[in-house]
Every structure is written in structure tokens, then in C-alpha cells.
Amino acid sequence: MLAAGAVATWVVLPDRSQGATAVTGTAVNEVLLDGTELTAMLDQPFTTVTGPPSYGGVEAMDDSATPGDCVGVLDVAQRSVYAGAPVQSYARETWIDSEPKRGDFTPLDTRVMFVKEAVVALPSAAEAQQLFAKFAEQWKRCDGHPVNATNPDADGSPHLPGTEMHITDVRITDDVLAASIVLDKSPKAPDTRAIGVQDNCIVGVLIAFTGTENASGSGDPQTSSTDVVRAMMDKVALSALNPR
């Protein structure tokens, strides 16, 4: 992981608002990666969804009590982050391996604790681009800032009471925005975040790493979040080309 305060590289966002076909509400659910796809990408098992998937509009999103603009960096598709945006549809899932075992039935140490993913569809690609640009500026302001989790019991919150999270290494490459979240200054077990914009959709992922040395899996705090987001963006593109 790059050190806190590392210089982020900012580039001009590409104009993807021309000629894009909007993803429909029936197709948005198909943008989420399933356990088989995540297993192939991260080389460790993902067999269990933690609770039922969340579908709907803004009203269906999680509503964390963590205050301020930086909540958008800490978690996927928070209601306060999308309040006022013309959200057409939304989907979210969280994947874990509930009982990872080795061949001798002893617990299996894995690199990734969980993967939380979401997709938000807006009416047009231009509106998605505008919102993504807003998020990029918010994340840039949050780089290097500590944030405290104030309500760990809120639905979907991955953080414990009093946890101090340090947002670091905010960076943007083309149409993907990424950041690292260090918990209580412990870089061995970071959370990593990424969002991307494709056609009329903003997709996002939160990956929590265990910090276990010599654990199984190929998860990498520097690349895995962006890899998952790009895979979701590819599915958006396919959905847009083949609307239901």
C-alpha cells in the first residue's frame, strides 16, 4: 500500500455520454459478480451471500450514520451519497466464504474477508458522468483524512465501534476511482474501494483484506478493487448492448 498522503494522479475524465444505451432496471441485477466469478478472480472461495441482495431505488440503500462527504469512500452506495440523484435502480450484494476449510477440515486462511459490490443506474450516461466527477472531487478532498465510524450497527456497516479509518492513496485512472482505507493505522489489513462509470451506471466495490501472511488467494490491495470494478463495467457494457 502506498503511504498516506501519496500524490494522486488526476487525469481528464473521458466523455462517455455519446451513443450509450441506458441499462434497464431488469438488467442492472446482472451487473453484480456472483460467487463463481469472484472465486475465479481472487483465487479463493466465495460461496455465501451475507443476507438477501438489496434491490430497488435510493430508499433501498444502506443509511450509515458516519457523517460527511467521506462516507462515499468508506462504503458502497450509501443513501446519503446518492440523495438527490436521479437514481433509476440499484442492486447490492456482499460475498464471503462462510466456512473456509483445508483438506484436513481445519480453517483456511484467506486474503480477502468479504467483497461488497453495488451498481447504481441513472437515466443517462451524461448524468452518470456528472455524478462520477462529483465523487472524484469528494474523494480527493478526503485523501489523508481520518474518519470515525459512529454507528457500527447500521445495516451494512463493516466497521466496529470507535474505529478510526484513514483514507489514503486516492487515485483515478480513466474512468475508475480508487482508494485505500486503513483501519486504526493498521496497513496489514486494509479495506480497498473503487468505483467506475460505464454508460449510465456507476459501479462500486468494497474489499476487506484479512492481513494474514501466507494466506490463500490472489487478492491484492493495490489492484483487486479496480479489477472487480472493471469486470462489472464490462457487464454494464454488455447489458447496454443487449437491453432486456
Secondary structure, DSSP 8 states (H G I E B T S, - for coil): ---TT------------SS-----HHHHGGGS--HHHHHHHHTS---EESSS-EEESGGGSB-----STTHHHHSSSBHHHHTTS---EEEEEEEE-SS-B-TTSSB--BSEEEEEEEEEE-S-HHHHHHHHHHHHHHHHHHTT-EEE---TTSTT----TT-EEEEEEEEEETTEEEEEEEETTEEEEEEEEEEEEETTEEEEEEEEE---TT-BS---TTTHHHHHHHHHHHHHHHHHHS--
